[in-house]
């Protein structure tokens, strides 16, 4: 099945995003030296996932300001129940998340890998952001990303898996 990465964007945005040139910069890379069977792994989704009791991501402002994306963070516990999962995002179809959160935040699969000893452990907390960032990117760089990094360090997370939406 072909995937249309632009299916949920306003049609006028498609040409703009398709025209963005590759950066030409070498990818960042750090050797992973911790044995996987000893590593604590966390997850980061860009699907706008949140849980009961947390505020949804601000899509109303994005509707008014189409180049703005909510740069805030939601912390998702590793024992979250499917019935407590919700999502808001204007650029992806969130319906599948309501059936199985693992399509965007594979918490249950990660917990299974920990139970089987493939990884050392699943982090007690995982992270969710809303992936569309243009006008909110500066806040993301100066506040959201440093907060995620600080939380990862505080939780002794060895690797953070990005589950992009």
N, C-alpha and C positions, 0 to 999 in steps of 0.2 A: 504494500500500500504506500503510495507516495505521500510525503509529508509536505504540507504547504506552511512554511514558517510564518507566513504573513496573513494567514486566513482570518485572524481575529483583529487585525489592524484596520483602521480606516483605509479605504482603497487609495486615498491620496498619499498615504504614508509609504506605500509599497515601493514606489520608485525612489523615494528619498533613502530608504534603508538599503535597497539593492545597490545603490550608487556609492555607498560608503566604501572607500578603498581599504585594503588590508593595511595594518599599521606598519609592516615591514620590520618590526622589532622582534628580536629573538624571544621565544617564550621563557618565562621564569621557570627554573627547574632547581629542585633541591633533592638530593639523593635521600631515599627513605631507608634509614638504617635500622629502625626498630623491627624485630621480627613480627610479622603480622599476627602470629598467635599470641603475642604479648601486647599488641597495640590497642589503645583505646581510640575508637573511631566515632566521629560525630558527623552529622549530616547538615547540609545547608540547601534549602530549596528556594527557588525564585518564583514559586507558584502562588504566592500570596496566601499560604496556609496559616490559619490561626485556630485557636481552640475556644471552647465555651468559656465565657468570662473575659476573653480578650477582645479589644476593639477590632473591628474589621479594618482592612487597609482602606485608605481614603480614595475611593474611585469617583466620588461625587466631585471632588476638586479636579481630578484628572479629566472628567467630562467637561468641566468648564475651561480647563487649561490643558489641552491635549498633549503638550510637550512636557508636562510635569508628571512625575511618578512618585508615589508615597515612598520616602526613603527610610521609613521606620522598620524596626525589628520586632519579631515575635519569637518567644522562646517556647519550644514544644517539648514536653516531657517524654522520656523514652517509653513510658507505659500508657501513652495516650490511647484512648479507645476510638474506634472509627466513628462512633456516635457523637463524639465530642469534637470532631474535625469539621472545619468550615474553610472556605476560601473566597477571596475576592480578587479579581484580576480582569482587566478589560481586554487583554491581549491573548488570552488562552481560554479554551473551553474548560471550565472547572467542573463540569458535570461528572466526569470520570472520577474525580477526587472524592465525590460524595459516595461513590460505590467502593472505592479502594484507595486510600491515601497513599499506598505504596507506589502508585504510578508517578507520583511527584516527590514523595518523601518516604523512601523505603525503610521505615522504622522497623516494621515486623520482620522484614528480610534480614536487616542488620542484627536484630535481636536473635534471630535464628542462627546466624553465623557465630555470634558470641556463645550461644548455648552449645553449639557443635564444636567449639574450640578452634574454629578457623581464625577468628580474631580474638584478641584478649578480652575486650569488653566493648559494649555500646555505651556511649556517653549517656549520663543521666539527663542531659538536655541537648536538644537539637535546635536549629535556627531556621527561620523563615523570613524572607523579604519578598517584596514585589519587584520582579525582574525588570520591568520597563523603567528605565531611568534616563532622563535627558536633563530637564531643569533641576531635578532633585539630586543629580549626581554629585554635586559638591558636598551636600550634606552627607551623602552616602560615603564619600571618601574621607571626610573629616570627622564624622561621628559614628555612623552605623558600622562601617568596616572596622575601625579601631575597637568599637565595643565588642564585635564578634571575636576579634583577635584576643582581646583581654579575657573574654569569657572562656575561650578555648584554652588559653594558658592557665587560668584559674581552675579549670576542670581537668587539667592534665591530659588534654586531647592530643594524641600523636598525629592524627590525620583527620582532615575535614573533607568529606566527599561532597562536591557540588552536584546537586540533582537539578539541573536547569529545567525550566518549564518550557 
